[in-house]
Amino acid sequence: MNTFAFAVKKYALLLFMAAIYLAGHAQSVATGSSEMPKLPLASDRADIQQLVAYLRTLAASEKNPLLKRHFESVIQMSLDSTHGLRPDDKHIKAAIGTLAFFQSEGAKWETYLQGTRPLIMAFKSKTDKKNSYYWLFLPNGYTRPKTKFPFYVELHGSGGGTNNPPWHMLYDYLQPKPAGATAQMSRREGFMILPWGRGDKGYRDIAETDIFECLQDFDAQFKTDPKRQYLYGFSMGGGGTFRLAQKTMSRWAAVGLYSAALGKNVTYEEAAKFKGMPVWMVWGEKEWLNTENRKLKDDFLKAGVNLWWKEIEGVEHSYLGEYQEQLMDWLKTKTK
């Protein structure tokens, strides 16, 4: 066979194979089928089943009501199907680490009285019947629910969608090796909660409701000092703080906005609502949120708000430990 004839035959074969592929693809699209099978449900994953079985053993014999609820909450969220999401391989890997944690220090009450390990408090939303949860950090010196410690609510920033499946934040701090923590998680100067907030949904709509339901769940269990209640957050959490505080002004002694993702439509009238509320603001000089934060700062000052603010020179979008500590120190000086 000469070279030309061979090339023609090879080309014809390639066209034939391409036609078969395209025909198969068209049929797949027409029938709505997918070449990628769905991931198994959480309840069908062997590693999650193993974690759940171990936690059920711990919960069955646990007398401490908070620790028992913690075990049961991790079970509830591990098996979650209410959000229609399925755990992927990284969630399974995290579940394996969480099992190792509970097989050692995670089974002990003392672990949650110190360090940066949260108790998980899960509940079923009264609004849409879906599972939700928050991290609970107990204060240093905690002995009983009715002790009047300060109360802090930290709203987390966006994980770029990684926080939407409940298992990411659920397992993150329940690993054999402790993860990095924010200042208040380490300082434990009062009760602190960090709500899941349905992940990366900007604390709007059902995610906003999620925060209110977290507060209701917490308040049903604990009595805190009504004169020392604080709300703050970074990035998406800072924007959430700004919006949620406007609906709960009577509760907070002060709020903190760290590099707040505010959006383009913040008005002077919204800023003026904070006239009776001490506000702390920080953002980076080089970050993309600087224009919005500068405008809100100007509106706060124009409205006569009690504002402490700083634009950090040369810094981009970063949750710096130095300023987390500064925020905590500042909040401590504010009471109603």
Secondary structure, 3 states (H helix, E strand, C coil): CCHHHHHHHHHHHHHHHHHHHHHHHHHHHHHCCCCCCCCCCHHHCHHHHHHHHHHHHHHHHCCCHHHHHHHHHHHHHHCCCCCCCCCCHHHHHHHHHHHHHHCCHHHCHHHHHCCCCCEEEEEECCCCCCEEEEEEECCCCCCCCCCCCCEEEEECCCCCCCCCCHHHHHHHCCCCCCCCCCHHHHHCCCEEEEECCCCCCCCCCHHHHHHHHHHHHHHCCCCCCCCCEEEEEECHHHHHHHHHHHHCCCCCCEEEEECCCCCCCCCHHHHHCCCCCCEEEEEECCCCCHHHHHHHHHHHHHHCCCEEEEEECCCCCCCCHHHHHHHHHHHHCCCC
